[in-house]
Amino acid sequence: MDQARTDKNIDDGNTFDWGKTSDDYAKYREIYPQEFYRRIVAEGVCVRGQAVLDLGTGTGVLPRNLYPYGASFTGTDIAANQIAKAKELTKEAGMHISYDRVATEDLSYPADTFDVITACQCFFYFRHDVLAPKLYQFLKPGGKLVILYMAWLPFEDEIAGASEDLVLAYHPKWTGCRETRHPNVIPMEYKPYFDCMKEDIYDLSIPFARESWNGRMKACRGIGASLSAQKVKEFEAEHLKLLNKIAPPEFEILHYVAMSILKVKK
């Protein structure tokens, strides 16, 4: 299975591979505060008694952090290195979470298997014409699809904006930039199968030190998942130099979160 991805609508068709940045991803991208998880479970999802499928699970960030609320999780991802890291971190934490390496479009589960399906930071990568009817089948009657997205706000946060400009200097075709607050875009393919129950947008200020913010930027698609090891190293050094000029040792970066909850029409 080829884990490298190419999409004409993402980075002008340039190839990216999240497996290349698994170590940095695990170290620097597990940044969601408790408020993020609290808002999820407050909607009655990912809680005890529920079976949850997490799409594009990466290093298992969502299942591992929601594990204490009692749901039974299965995480899937196309990248072998991401799944290996997820299993390693899960074992270290003494948790019991199932992981499968598989492209999301190739998923195959019996009908009515899951109470909840989650997709965090990954929904826009998928082929929705293939996926929408599958998710409908996988979910039990009354089941819910939860779509989550968090991004920094470069036009409102000086450090985020300067860091983003540097990413674009290294990868001018990177499209994961220039974010403003907006709800998740739900493709039309989901309308025959789901009703939208809730759209929520809220801000979070996430604490960083220079090293951890440098790592977070290094682990973005435009750098760690796309560039050569040498170019990543060059970015890291230049970004740290920039942060030493413009950022205090510790600071917060303004982000927004968009959460959409869809319910099956069964």
Residue pairs with C-beta under 8 A, 6 or more apart in sequence:
1 78
1 101
1 102
1 103
3 17
3 18
3 19
3 78
3 79
3 80
4 15
4 16
4 17
5 15
5 16
5 17
5 78
5 125
6 13
6 14
6 15
6 16
7 13
7 125
9 175
10 16
10 124
10 125
10 175
10 221
11 171
11 173
11 174
11 175
11 176
11 221
11 222
11 226
12 173
12 175
14 171
14 173
14 226
15 226
16 221
16 225
16 226
17 79
17 225
17 226
18 25
18 58
18 77
18 78
18 79
18 81
18 82
18 221
18 225
19 79
19 80
19 81
19 82
20 81
20 224
20 225
21 218
21 219
21 223
21 224
21 225
22 59
22 79
22 81
22 82
22 84
22 85
23 85
24 215
24 218
24 219
24 224
25 58
25 59
25 82
25 85
25 219
25 224
26 59
26 85
26 89
27 215
27 219
28 212
28 215
28 216
28 218
28 219
29 58
29 59
29 61
29 216
29 219
30 59
30 61
30 65
31 206
31 208
31 216
32 61
32 65
32 150
33 204
33 206
35 204
36 150
36 204
36 257
37 65
37 66
37 69
39 200
39 202
39 257
39 259
40 46
40 66
40 146
40 148
40 259
41 47
41 66
41 69
43 146
43 198
43 259
43 261
45 52
45 115
45 116
45 118
45 144
45 146
45 261
46 52
46 66
46 69
46 71
46 116
46 118
46 146
47 69
47 70
47 71
48 69
48 70
48 71
49 70
49 71
49 115
50 71
50 72
50 115
50 116
51 71
51 72
51 74
51 113
51 114
51 115
51 116
52 63
52 66
52 71
52 72
52 73
52 74
52 114
52 115
52 116
52 117
52 118
53 73
53 74
53 75
53 76
53 109
53 113
53 114
53 116
53 117
53 118
53 138
54 60
54 62
54 63
54 73
54 74
54 75
54 76
54 117
54 118
54 119
54 120
55 76
55 104
55 107
55 117
55 118
55 119
55 122
55 123
55 126
56 76
56 77
56 78
56 104
56 119
56 120
56 121
56 122
56 123
56 125
56 126
57 63
57 75
57 76
57 77
57 82
57 83
57 86
57 99
58 77
58 79
58 82
58 86
58 121
58 122
59 82
59 85
59 86
59 89
60 75
60 85
60 86
60 87
60 89
60 90
60 97
60 99
61 120
62 75
62 118
62 120
62 148
63 73
63 75
63 86
63 90
63 97
64 86
64 89
64 90
64 93
64 95
64 97
66 73
67 73
67 93
67 95
67 97
71 116
73 97
73 98
74 97
74 98
74 99
74 100
74 114
75 83
75 86
75 97
75 98
75 99
75 100
76 99
76 100
76 101
76 102
76 104
76 107
77 83
77 86
77 99
77 101
77 102
78 101
78 102
78 103
78 104
79 101
80 101
83 99
83 100
83 101
86 97
86 99
87 99
90 96
90 97
90 99
104 122
104 125
104 126
104 131
105 126
105 127
105 130
105 131
105 134
107 134
107 138
109 138
111 137
111 138
112 137
112 138
112 139
112 140
112 141
113 138
113 139
113 140
114 138
114 139
114 140
114 143
115 139
115 140
115 143
115 144
116 139
116 143
116 144
116 145
116 146
117 135
117 138
117 139
117 143
117 144
117 145
117 146
118 145
118 146
118 147
118 148
119 126
119 145
119 146
119 147
119 148
120 148
120 149
121 148
121 149
121 150
123 147
123 149
123 184
124 185
128 187
128 189
128 190
129 189
131 189
132 187
132 189
132 190
132 192
132 193
132 194
133 193
135 145
135 193
136 193
136 194
136 264
136 265
136 266
139 145
139 264
139 266
140 264
140 266
141 264
141 266
142 263
142 264
142 266
143 263
143 264
143 266
144 197
144 261
144 262
144 263
144 264
145 190
145 194
145 261
145 262
145 263
145 264
146 259
146 260
146 261
146 262
147 184
147 186
147 258
147 259
147 260
147 261
147 262
148 257
148 258
148 259
149 184
149 257
149 258
149 259
150 204
150 255
150 256
150 257
150 258
151 179
151 255
151 256
152 160
152 164
152 179
152 253
152 254
152 255
153 160
153 179
153 180
153 181
153 254
153 255
153 256
154 160
154 161
154 164
154 177
154 178
154 179
155 161
155 178
155 180
156 254
157 253
157 254
158 246
159 213
159 243
159 246
159 247
159 251
159 253
160 253
160 254
162 242
162 246
163 213
163 217
163 239
163 242
163 243
164 177
164 178
166 217
166 235
166 238
166 239
166 242
167 174
167 177
167 217
167 220
167 222
167 223
167 235
168 174
168 177
168 222
170 222
170 223
170 227
170 231
170 234
170 235
171 222
171 223
171 226
171 227
174 221
174 222
174 226
176 220
176 221
176 222
177 222
179 256
181 201
181 203
181 256
181 258
182 201
182 258
183 199
183 201
183 258
183 260
184 199
184 258
184 259
184 260
186 196
186 260
186 262
190 262
192 265
193 264
193 265
194 262
194 263
194 264
194 265
195 262
195 263
195 265
196 260
196 261
196 262
197 261
197 262
197 263
198 259
198 260
198 261
199 258
199 259
199 260
200 257
200 258
200 259
200 260
201 256
201 257
201 258
201 259
202 256
202 257
203 254
203 255
203 256
203 257
204 254
204 255
204 256
204 257
205 252
205 253
205 254
205 255
206 252
206 253
206 255
207 250
207 251
207 252
208 216
208 250
208 251
208 252
208 253
209 249
209 250
209 251
210 240
210 243
210 244
210 247
210 249
211 240
213 243
213 247
213 251
213 253
214 236
214 239
214 240
214 243
217 223
217 235
217 239
218 224
218 232
218 235
218 236
218 239
219 225
223 231
223 232
223 235
224 232
227 235
